[in-house]
Amino acid sequence: MAKSKFYVVWEGKKPGVYTSWPECQAQVNGYTDAKYKSYESRTEAEAAFKGGWKGNWGQGKSSSSKGTGSNKFAGKKSESADQEEIIYDSISVDVGTRGNPGPVEYKGVDTQTGEILFYVGPVENGTNNLGEFIAIVHGLAYLKKLGSSKTIYSDSRTALAWVRNKKPATTLVRNESTRKIWELTDRAVEWLQNNKYENKILKWNTEKWGEIKADFGRK
């Protein structure tokens, strides 16, 4: 039988102690700077709730990373695309396109705050999938320069597969109009072939969490 967890919401739609993740999630989804954490017992959870978030949030075994940017709960398989909880100590990448192929731009943001960390584009005559692929690799290179092992989120299963294979499976022709996107693609492939990384690259669960934090809002 699965071990029960108790979830404390200090800052959310309705602060309190909850006995299931869906109840907790309902209080924090869409709430700016929500602060919440899981505990193994009700006693721990109620004591933490009374003590306030400043002395508890982002600390202890229920959080894997230091600092106020971490809401990752312990005991979850974060490698799964279906994980229940967002790892806020991460970056998220996404692409904006106008036509496919067409102009492509992408950005990486801090998942917790939405702060833009890098932004490229628009690049003429690219595809959405190529943009997603390049954005993930840009994120890996960005984090490697910082010496960071943070997780990267993307909402593109295709791009995630391409990164695992270290090359894109695209039919976009190479000509003068696609020269720039191919330059970025070739650079991304070269980086993957010549660099190792420990960062997890995970599928953003749009169905449960809403649009990825780097979304361009062009759906």
N, C-alpha and C positions, 0 to 999 in steps of 0.2 A: 504493500500500500504506500502510495506517495506521501512523503512528509509534508505536513501543512506549513504554509508560510503566512506571516501577517505583514500587512503593508501599511506603512505610515505615510500619510500625506500631510506635510506641514503647510505647503502653499499649493493650492489647487482650487478647483471649483467649490469643493466642500471638504475642508481639512478634517482629518480623523484617522482612525485605525480600521483597516479593511481586511477581510479574511480571504479574499481572492484577488488575483491579478485583474480580471475584467472589471471588478468594482473600482479598484485603484486606477486603472487605465481610464475609466470614464471621468475621473476627477482631474486628470492631468493632461489628457489629449487636448491640444489646442490652447492650453493655458501657458502664457508666457512665463518663463523662469519658474516652472513648477519644481517643487522640491519634495522628493519622496524616496523611500527606501524600504527594503524588506528585512524582516527579522524572523528568527526561528521559533520564537515563543511570543504569546500574547503579553506576558509580563514585560519582556524586553521592549516590545513595540509600544506599549502604553507608557512605559517610563521614558522612552525616547520622544514620544509625542509631547509629553508634559515638559520635557527638558528643552524642547525647541530645536529647530534645524541647525542652528549655529554650532552646537556641540556634538551633532550626530551626523548630519548629511555629509557625504563624501569621505567618511571615516569608517574604520572597522572592517570586518570580514565581508560585510554585505556589499562593499564597494571595492572594486579592484584597482582603482587609480586614485591618486591624491589630487586634492584641489577641488574647487567648487564646480568644476566642469564635469564631474563624474556622477552618473546616476545608474551605473551598471550594477545589476544585482548578481549575487553569487549563486552558484549552483545551476546555472542555465547553460545550455549548449549554444554559445553565441555564434558558432560556425554555421548554424542552421539558418536558412532563409526564412524559416517560420518562427524564429524566436519571438517570445511574447514581449520582450522589453527592449527598448531602444538603448543602445550604448551611446550616451550623450558625449562622452569623451572621445570624439571622433570627428571626421570631416565627411561632408556629403558633396557629391559632384552631380552635375546635370547639364543638359544641353538644351539650347534653344535653336530651333530651325524655322526657316520660312521657305517651305517647299522641300522636296526630298527626291533628287538632290537640290540644293539651294544654299544660301548663306547659313553658316554654322557659327555659333558662339557657345562657349561653355564657361563654367565657373566652379570653384570649390569654395565651400563655406564651412564655418564652424557649426557643427550640428546643434550645439547648445544655444549659441547666441545668434546665429545667422550671419555673423560677420563674414564679409567676402575676403577670402585668403588669396585667391588668384582668379583672373578673368582674362579670357582670350577671345578675340573675334571682333566683328564677324569675319569669317573666312569664306570666300566664294566657293560655290559648287562642291560642297561636301555632303555627306549623308548623316542622318541622325546617329546611326550605329557607329560610324567612324568617330564622330564627335564624342560619343560616350566612351569609346575605347581610349581615345587620346586623353580625355579628362581623367580617367582612372590612373593612367600612367603618369600624367602630370602630378596627380595627387601623391602617388608613390615617390616620385622624384622630390617633390616639395617636402614631404615628411622625412625622407632620407637625409636631406640637407640639414634638417633640424635635429637629426638623431632621434626621431620620434617613432614609436611603434604603434601609434594610434590606428584605429580601425578606419576603413574607408567604406562608405555606403554609395551604391549606385542602384538605380531602379531598372537597369537594362540587363536582362539575362544574357542577351547576345554578346554585349561587351564584356561581361564577366567571363563568358566562355572563351572569347578571343584572348583575354589577358591570360587565362590559364594555359592556352595553347601558344602564347607568345607571338601571335600573328592574327590579323583579321582575315576573315573569309568573305571578302567583298567583291562585287562585280563592277565597282566604279572604275570607269576607264581612266587611263592616265593620258592627259593631254594638257594643253596650256591652261585651260580653264580650271582644271583640277590640280594644278601644280602645287599650290600652297597646301591644300589638305593632305596631299600625298607626302609632301616634305615633313609635315607634322606626324603623319602616320609612320613613315620610315624611321623618323627619329625615336618615336615611341617603341617601335619594334626593336631597334638597336639597343635602347635602354633596357628593355626586358631581357634581352639576350646577354647583356653584360653586367647586370646587377642582381643581387640577391636582396630579399626583404623579408621581414617577419610580420609585416602588417596583415591583418585579416581584411579581406575584401568581401563585403557582404551585400546581399540583395535587400534593398529597402522594401519593407512590407507595406506597400501603398494601400492595400485593402484594409489593413488594420490601423495604420498610422496616418493616413492621408498623404498628400503630396510630399515628396522629398524636400528637405529644407532649401536645396539649391534650385528648386523648380523655377522656370521662367514664366509660368502662368499663361502658356499659349495653347493649352489643350482645347 
